[in-house]
């Protein structure tokens, strides 16, 4: 396929041209309560062409090989129009020419397994949750997505890479009279189907938590010292900080770009934040981005000081900073944009017991449950939490929101835990859906967090 793609762009009169061909396969099994609501598989493929001429840069997508020449014409016309109308000029940072085929290393290739086995496994976990006390219903889905990508550009790079992610995820709902509580559940990764096996304890535990929430009291609103578990700390890291580390978010925002200048102290000494999509098996894993650039680990913040940023080739050129391999597209319908993969706060030397002891009195909050950001400010839900007195975990609380300003919260992180837990299901909707956005890390202790509640 790489040779065929090369022949398609040879002779194009442009400063730069690339083409990405992708086959996407998807299998879904959806349960609601005891019933299967849908089962299906599909396969789609297509081409994305990008052309740069005299500073103009444009793309076009098609689904048929015979339409590629017309896509190249349209991309050339689009680049010329940008130049003629005084539009934004685009230059690409220089990168090494690579030629590589990256194969899969899976512990159980799900694509070789029959659909009945996937249904049985999902049904098993779904039934386990429904069997627990006070559980009203569930929604649980098996999802398997494969991407087979082939990329060629006019500079000589040619890269092929296969990626497969699998997960079983959803929520369990507990009910008593008019009170309803729900808890999310997810298992999965990029290392094969066998990661999904023998995970009964995860689904039973999540159902039991949902049932326990029926006896929990709503948290009282106020300002608390809090410990966030790895899941909720990861949501904060991704949503509140991570998107501002994506160069295309801030490149046309002068005030935010000034605040996010490399070398600025934005957090406390306790905070080191890393983006690393090279961790094998994790949901955010890949070797090459959709510009054919090798992804590399980036230390975004080192002991509170901003030290790195995530880039495509064009944003790296515009900022005068190193390319990082973070230009990622949802699939063959889209050109790549700057995206996080796996992001986390780097663990330190404190156990959870240490953090709770330092906390003294406050809240221990667990697992993200939606939320939003507005510029520097954020609001996130926690699925559940516990009152903490004298460093000891006490009664469970519910109906929790945390809110604050990114920069003041980074300064208020007092200590970081020693565990390392990453999400097993990805998903980020910045412009396009990115299922390979993973998050997590350690637990963190934050002083004076505003908590919304009753």
C-alpha positions as CSV (number, residue, x, y, z in Angstrom):
1,X,0.0,0.0,0.0
2,X,2.8,2.4,0.8
3,X,4.2,2.1,-2.8
4,X,0.8,2.7,-4.2
5,X,0.3,5.8,-2.1
6,X,3.7,7.0,-3.2
7,X,2.7,6.7,-6.9
8,X,-0.4,8.8,-6.2
9,X,1.5,11.8,-5.0
10,X,4.5,11.6,-7.3
11,X,4.6,14.6,-9.7
12,X,2.3,16.8,-7.7
13,X,3.5,20.4,-8.1
14,X,3.6,21.6,-4.5
15,X,6.1,22.4,-1.7
16,X,4.7,19.6,0.3
17,X,2.1,16.9,-0.1
18,X,1.1,13.9,2.0
19,X,-1.5,11.2,1.8
20,X,-2.9,8.9,4.6
21,X,-4.9,5.8,3.8
22,X,-6.8,4.2,6.6
23,X,-8.9,1.2,7.2
24,X,-11.1,1.4,10.3
25,X,-13.0,-1.6,11.7
26,X,-15.4,-1.4,14.6
27,X,-17.4,-4.0,16.6
28,X,-20.1,-3.0,19.1
29,X,-22.2,-5.0,21.6
30,X,-24.7,-2.9,23.7
31,X,-26.6,-4.1,26.7
32,X,-29.3,-2.1,28.6
33,X,-30.4,-4.0,31.6
34,X,-30.6,-7.7,30.7
35,X,-31.4,-7.0,27.0
36,X,-29.0,-6.8,24.1
37,X,-30.0,-3.6,22.3
38,X,-27.5,-3.8,19.4
39,X,-24.8,-5.9,17.9
40,X,-22.8,-4.8,14.8
41,X,-19.6,-4.6,12.9
42,X,-18.5,-2.3,10.2
43,X,-15.5,-1.5,8.0
44,X,-14.7,1.8,6.4
45,X,-11.7,3.2,4.6
46,X,-10.6,6.4,2.9
47,X,-7.9,8.8,2.0
48,X,-6.8,12.2,3.4
49,X,-4.6,14.4,1.1
50,X,-2.8,17.5,2.4
51,X,-1.1,20.0,0.1
52,X,1.2,23.0,1.0
53,X,2.0,25.6,-1.7
54,X,3.7,29.0,-1.1
55,X,2.4,29.0,2.5
56,X,-1.1,28.0,1.7
57,X,-2.1,24.6,3.2
58,X,-5.3,22.7,2.5
59,X,-6.7,19.1,2.7
60,X,-9.3,17.0,1.1
61,X,-10.8,13.6,1.9
62,X,-12.2,10.9,-0.3
63,X,-13.4,7.3,0.1
64,X,-12.4,5.8,-3.3
65,X,-9.0,5.4,-4.8
66,X,-10.2,6.7,-8.2
67,X,-11.1,10.0,-6.5
68,X,-7.6,10.7,-5.1
69,X,-6.5,12.7,-8.2
70,X,-9.5,15.0,-7.7
71,X,-8.8,15.3,-4.0
72,X,-5.2,16.4,-4.8
73,X,-6.6,19.0,-7.3
74,X,-9.0,20.3,-4.6
75,X,-6.3,20.5,-2.0
76,X,-4.1,22.4,-4.4
77,X,-6.9,24.8,-5.3
78,X,-7.6,25.3,-1.6
79,X,-3.9,26.1,-0.8
80,X,-3.8,28.6,-3.7
81,X,-7.0,30.3,-2.5
82,X,-5.6,30.8,1.0
83,X,-2.5,32.5,-0.5
84,X,-4.6,34.6,-2.9
85,X,-7.0,35.8,-0.2
86,X,-4.3,36.6,2.4
87,X,-5.2,33.7,4.7
88,X,-3.1,32.1,7.4
89,X,0.2,30.9,6.1
90,X,1.4,27.5,7.3
91,X,4.9,26.2,7.5
92,X,6.1,22.8,8.7
93,X,8.9,22.1,11.1
94,X,11.6,19.9,9.7
95,X,11.5,16.3,10.9
96,X,13.6,13.2,10.1
97,X,12.6,11.1,7.1
98,X,11.5,7.6,8.3
99,X,10.4,4.4,6.6
100,X,8.9,1.9,9.0
101,X,6.1,-0.7,9.2
102,X,4.9,-1.1,12.8
103,X,3.1,-4.3,13.5
104,X,0.7,-5.3,16.3
105,X,1.7,-7.1,19.5
106,X,-1.5,-8.3,21.0
107,X,-2.3,-10.7,23.8
108,X,-5.3,-12.2,22.1
109,X,-6.3,-10.5,18.8
110,X,-10.0,-9.6,19.2
111,X,-10.5,-9.5,15.4
112,X,-9.9,-13.2,15.2
113,X,-12.6,-14.0,17.9
114,X,-16.2,-14.7,17.1
115,X,-18.9,-12.2,18.1
116,X,-20.6,-14.8,20.3
117,X,-17.6,-14.9,22.6
118,X,-17.7,-11.1,22.9
119,X,-21.4,-11.1,23.7
120,X,-20.9,-13.8,26.3
121,X,-18.2,-11.9,28.1
122,X,-20.1,-8.7,28.1
123,X,-23.3,-10.5,29.3
124,X,-21.3,-12.1,32.1
125,X,-20.1,-8.8,33.5
126,X,-23.5,-7.2,33.0
127,X,-25.2,-10.0,34.9
128,X,-22.7,-9.7,37.8
129,X,-23.6,-6.1,38.3
130,X,-27.4,-6.7,38.1
131,X,-27.1,-9.4,40.8
132,X,-25.8,-7.0,43.4
133,X,-28.1,-5.4,46.0
134,X,-30.2,-2.4,45.1
135,X,-29.2,-2.4,41.4
136,X,-32.0,-1.2,39.2
137,X,-30.4,-1.4,35.7
138,X,-27.2,-1.2,33.7
139,X,-25.8,0.0,30.4
140,X,-22.7,-1.9,29.3
141,X,-21.0,-2.0,25.9
142,X,-18.2,-4.0,24.3
143,X,-16.3,-1.8,21.8
144,X,-13.4,-2.8,19.6
145,X,-11.8,-0.4,17.1
146,X,-9.0,-1.1,14.7
147,X,-7.0,1.4,12.7
148,X,-4.7,0.3,9.9
149,X,-2.9,3.5,8.8
150,X,-0.5,4.0,5.9
151,X,1.2,7.4,5.4
152,X,3.4,8.8,2.7
153,X,4.7,12.3,2.1
154,X,6.8,14.1,-0.5
155,X,9.8,14.3,1.8
156,X,10.3,10.6,1.6
157,X,8.6,9.4,4.8
158,X,6.5,6.2,4.6
159,X,4.9,4.7,7.7
160,X,2.4,2.0,8.3
161,X,1.0,1.2,11.7
162,X,-1.8,-0.9,13.1
163,X,-3.7,-0.1,16.3
164,X,-6.5,-2.0,18.0
165,X,-8.3,-1.0,21.2
166,X,-10.9,-2.9,23.1
167,X,-13.0,-2.1,26.1
168,X,-16.1,-3.0,28.1
169,X,-17.6,0.1,29.7
170,X,-20.8,1.7,30.8
171,X,-22.6,2.4,34.1
172,X,-24.5,0.7,36.8
173,X,-27.6,2.3,38.4
174,X,-28.8,1.8,41.9
175,X,-32.3,2.9,43.0
176,X,-34.3,3.1,46.3
177,X,-37.7,4.8,46.2
178,X,-37.0,8.1,44.4
179,X,-33.2,8.2,45.0
180,X,-31.1,7.1,42.0
181,X,-27.3,6.8,41.9
182,X,-25.0,5.7,39.1
183,X,-21.4,4.7,38.9
184,X,-19.2,4.3,35.8
185,X,-17.2,1.2,35.0
186,X,-14.5,0.5,32.3
187,X,-11.9,-2.0,31.5
188,X,-9.7,-2.1,28.4
189,X,-6.5,-1.2,26.6
190,X,-4.5,-1.5,23.4
191,X,-2.8,-4.8,24.2
192,X,-5.4,-7.3,23.3
193,X,-8.6,-9.1,24.2
194,X,-7.1,-11.0,27.1
195,X,-6.9,-7.8,29.2
196,X,-10.7,-8.1,29.4
197,X,-10.8,-11.6,30.9
198,X,-11.1,-12.5,34.6
199,X,-12.1,-9.0,35.6
200,X,-15.2,-10.0,37.6
201,X,-14.0,-8.1,40.7
202,X,-14.1,-4.7,38.9
203,X,-17.8,-5.0,37.9
204,X,-18.9,-6.3,41.3
205,X,-17.0,-3.6,43.1
206,X,-18.6,-0.8,41.0
207,X,-22.1,-2.2,41.5
208,X,-21.5,-2.4,45.3
209,X,-20.3,1.2,45.3
210,X,-23.5,2.3,43.5
211,X,-25.6,0.5,46.1
212,X,-23.6,2.1,49.0
213,X,-24.3,5.6,47.5
214,X,-28.0,5.1,48.4
215,X,-27.0,5.4,52.0
216,X,-24.5,8.2,51.6
217,X,-25.3,11.8,52.4
218,X,-24.9,14.7,50.0
219,X,-21.6,16.5,50.7
220,X,-22.0,19.9,52.4
221,X,-20.8,22.7,50.1
222,X,-17.7,24.6,51.2
223,X,-14.0,24.9,50.9
224,X,-12.0,21.8,51.9
225,X,-8.6,20.3,51.7
226,X,-9.0,17.2,49.5
227,X,-7.3,14.2,48.2
228,X,-8.2,13.2,44.7
229,X,-7.7,9.6,43.6
230,X,-5.8,8.8,40.3
231,X,-9.0,8.9,38.2
232,X,-10.2,12.3,39.3
233,X,-6.7,13.8,39.4
234,X,-6.3,12.5,35.9
235,X,-9.5,14.3,34.8
236,X,-8.2,17.5,36.2
237,X,-4.8,17.0,34.5
238,X,-6.3,16.3,31.1
239,X,-9.2,18.8,31.1
240,X,-7.9,21.8,33.1
241,X,-4.2,21.7,32.2
242,X,-3.7,19.3,29.3
243,X,-5.7,21.2,26.6
244,X,-3.7,24.3,27.3
245,X,-0.6,22.3,26.6
246,X,-1.9,21.6,23.1
247,X,-0.3,24.3,21.0
248,X,-3.2,24.9,18.6
249,X,-5.5,25.8,21.5
250,X,-3.3,28.8,22.6
251,X,-1.5,29.8,19.3
252,X,-4.1,32.5,18.5
253,X,-4.8,33.5,22.1
254,X,-2.1,36.1,23.1
255,X,-3.1,36.4,26.8
256,X,-3.2,32.6,27.3
257,X,0.0,32.1,25.3
258,X,1.8,34.6,27.6
259,X,0.6,32.7,30.7
260,X,1.7,29.4,29.2
261,X,5.2,30.6,28.2
262,X,7.9,28.0,28.7
263,X,9.8,28.7,31.9
264,X,6.9,30.1,33.8
265,X,6.2,28.8,37.2
266,X,2.6,27.6,37.1
267,X,2.4,25.0,39.8
268,X,3.9,23.9,43.1
269,X,7.1,22.1,43.5
270,X,5.2,18.9,43.9
271,X,3.8,18.9,40.4
272,X,5.5,17.3,37.4
273,X,3.2,16.5,34.4
274,X,4.2,14.1,31.6
275,X,2.6,13.3,28.3
276,X,3.7,9.8,27.2
277,X,2.0,7.8,24.5
278,X,4.8,5.3,24.3
279,X,3.7,3.2,27.3
280,X,2.9,-0.2,25.7
281,X,-0.6,-1.6,26.2
282,X,-2.2,1.6,27.5
283,X,-5.2,3.0,25.8
284,X,-3.3,6.0,24.6
285,X,-0.4,4.0,23.0
286,X,0.8,4.7,19.4
287,X,4.3,4.9,17.8
288,X,3.6,7.4,14.9
289,X,1.1,10.2,14.7
290,X,-0.9,11.0,11.6
291,X,1.8,13.2,10.1
292,X,4.3,10.3,10.2
293,X,6.2,11.7,13.2
294,X,7.4,9.5,16.0
295,X,5.6,10.3,19.3
296,X,8.0,11.1,22.2
297,X,7.5,11.5,25.9
298,X,7.2,15.2,26.8
299,X,7.6,16.6,30.3
300,X,5.1,19.4,30.2
301,X,5.7,20.7,33.7
302,X,8.8,20.0,35.9
303,X,8.3,20.7,39.6
304,X,5.9,23.5,38.8
305,X,7.7,25.1,35.9
306,X,6.3,24.8,32.4
307,X,8.9,23.0,30.3
308,X,7.1,21.5,27.3
309,X,4.2,21.6,24.9
310,X,2.4,19.2,22.5
311,X,2.8,20.0,18.8
312,X,2.0,19.2,15.2
313,X,4.6,20.1,12.6
314,X,2.9,23.4,11.9
315,X,2.5,24.5,15.5
316,X,6.1,23.5,16.3
317,X,7.3,25.7,13.5
318,X,5.1,28.6,14.6
319,X,6.3,28.4,18.3
320,X,9.9,27.5,17.4
321,X,9.7,24.4,19.6
322,X,10.4,20.7,19.1
323,X,7.9,18.5,17.2
324,X,6.4,16.0,19.6
325,X,4.3,13.6,17.4
326,X,0.9,14.7,18.7
327,X,-1.0,15.4,15.5
328,X,-3.8,12.9,15.6
329,X,-7.0,12.4,13.6
330,X,-10.2,10.6,14.7
331,X,-10.1,8.5,11.5
332,X,-9.9,8.8,7.7
333,X,-12.6,11.5,7.6
334,X,-10.3,14.1,9.2
335,X,-7.0,15.8,8.9
336,X,-4.9,15.6,12.2
337,X,-5.0,18.2,14.9
338,X,-2.9,18.5,18.1
339,X,-4.1,15.9,20.6
340,X,-3.1,14.6,24.0
341,X,-2.4,10.9,24.3
342,X,-1.6,9.6,27.7
343,X,-1.2,12.4,30.3
344,X,-0.5,12.2,34.0
345,X,1.1,13.8,37.0
346,X,4.3,12.0,37.8
347,X,4.1,9.9,41.0
348,X,6.2,10.9,44.0
349,X,7.0,9.1,47.3
350,X,3.8,9.3,49.3
351,X,1.4,6.5,50.0
352,X,-2.3,7.1,50.2
353,X,-2.1,6.7,53.9
354,X,0.6,9.4,53.9
355,X,-1.6,11.8,51.9
356,X,-4.6,11.2,54.2
357,X,-2.4,11.8,57.2
358,X,-1.2,15.1,55.7
359,X,-4.8,16.0,54.8
360,X,-6.0,15.6,58.4
361,X,-9.6,16.8,58.1
362,X,-11.2,17.0,54.6
363,X,-12.5,15.0,51.8
364,X,-11.2,12.0,49.8
365,X,-12.8,12.2,46.4
366,X,-12.9,9.5,43.8
367,X,-13.4,9.1,40.0
368,X,-14.5,11.7,37.5
369,X,-18.2,12.2,36.5
370,X,-18.4,14.7,33.8
371,X,-17.7,18.4,34.0
372,X,-16.7,21.4,32.0
373,X,-14.0,24.1,31.5
374,X,-14.4,27.7,30.7
375,X,-11.0,29.3,30.0
376,X,-8.9,28.9,33.1
377,X,-11.8,27.8,35.3
378,X,-13.2,24.3,35.7
379,X,-16.0,22.3,37.3
380,X,-15.8,18.5,37.6
381,X,-18.1,16.0,39.2
382,X,-16.8,13.2,41.5
383,X,-18.6,9.9,41.4
384,X,-18.3,9.5,45.2
385,X,-16.2,10.5,48.2
386,X,-15.5,10.1,51.9
387,X,-15.3,12.5,54.9
388,X,-11.8,12.3,56.4
389,X,-11.1,13.1,60.1
390,X,-7.6,13.0,61.6
391,X,-6.4,11.2,58.5
392,X,-9.0,8.4,58.8
393,X,-11.6,7.6,56.1
394,X,-15.1,8.1,57.4
395,X,-18.6,8.2,56.0
396,X,-19.3,8.1,52.3
397,X,-20.7,11.3,50.6
398,X,-22.3,11.9,47.2
399,X,-23.4,14.7,44.8
400,X,-20.0,16.2,44.7
401,X,-18.6,18.9,42.4
402,X,-15.1,20.4,42.6
403,X,-14.4,23.8,41.0
404,X,-11.6,26.3,40.7
405,X,-9.0,28.1,38.6
406,X,-6.4,26.0,36.9
407,X,-3.4,28.1,37.9
408,X,-4.3,28.6,41.6
409,X,-5.2,24.9,41.9
410,X,-1.8,23.9,40.4
411,X,-0.2,26.1,43.1
412,X,-2.3,24.4,45.8
413,X,-1.2,20.9,45.1
414,X,0.6,20.1,48.3
415,X,1.7,16.5,47.8
416,X,1.6,13.7,45.3
417,X,1.1,9.9,45.8
418,X,3.3,7.0,44.8
419,X,0.8,4.9,42.8
420,X,0.4,5.0,39.0
421,X,-3.0,4.2,37.6
422,X,-4.1,5.0,34.0
423,X,-7.6,4.9,32.6
424,X,-8.6,1.8,30.6
425,X,-11.0,3.7,28.4
426,X,-10.2,6.8,26.4
427,X,-12.2,9.6,24.9
428,X,-11.8,13.3,24.2
429,X,-14.1,15.4,22.1
430,X,-11.9,18.3,21.1
431,X,-13.2,18.9,17.6
432,X,-12.9,15.2,16.8
433,X,-13.3,12.2,19.0
434,X,-10.0,10.7,20.2
435,X,-10.5,7.3,21.8
436,X,-6.7,7.2,22.6
437,X,-6.8,10.0,25.1
438,X,-5.7,8.3,28.3
439,X,-5.3,9.9,31.8
440,X,-4.5,9.0,35.4
441,X,-1.5,9.0,37.6
442,X,-1.3,9.1,41.4
443,X,-3.5,10.5,44.1
444,X,-2.9,14.2,44.9
445,X,-3.4,16.4,48.0
446,X,-4.9,19.8,47.2
447,X,-5.5,22.6,49.7
448,X,-8.5,24.8,49.8
449,X,-10.6,23.3,47.0
450,X,-14.1,24.7,46.5
451,X,-16.6,21.8,46.7
452,X,-20.2,22.2,45.6
453,X,-22.9,20.2,47.3
454,X,-26.0,20.6,49.5
